């Protein structure tokens, strides 16, 4: 494994290495954001109510949780 990595580093130049590192960072960031979204969003749908007929969202609390999550995430950056 070490020899293969050393050969890859010798054969590829800096742009390929930078692209690989950025790819890993972006993938991990997407996993964290999407995973966090699913953590704060309820898995079961809200029961049917009169709100369905009026066109209002069925589960506004899930949007509130998502908004709070993304607001907190943005404040940390």
BELMOZI-V646475 format. One record per residue. RES is the residue in one letter. NEAR is the number of other ideal C-beta (glycine too) atoms within 12 Angstrom. Layout:
# BELMOZI-V646475
((RES	NEAR) (RES	NEAR))
This chain:
# BELMOZI-V646475
((X	7) (X	8) (X	9) (X	10) (X	13) (X	11) (X	11) (X	15) (X	15) (X	12) (X	11) (X	16) (X	12) (X	10) (X	10) (X	15) (X	17) (X	13) (X	14) (X	18) (X	15) (X	14) (X	14) (X	14) (X	14) (X	14) (X	14) (X	14) (X	16) (X	14) (X	14) (X	17) (X	22) (X	18) (X	15) (X	20) (X	21) (X	16) (X	16) (X	23) (X	23) (X	19) (X	10) (X	9) (X	14) (X	18) (X	11) (X	10) (X	14) (X	10) (X	14) (X	14) (X	9) (X	9) (X	8) (X	13) (X	16) (X	20) (X	21) (X	15) (X	16) (X	22) (X	19) (X	16) (X	20) (X	24) (X	17) (X	18) (X	24) (X	20) (X	14) (X	15) (X	20) (X	11) (X	9) (X	11) (X	9))
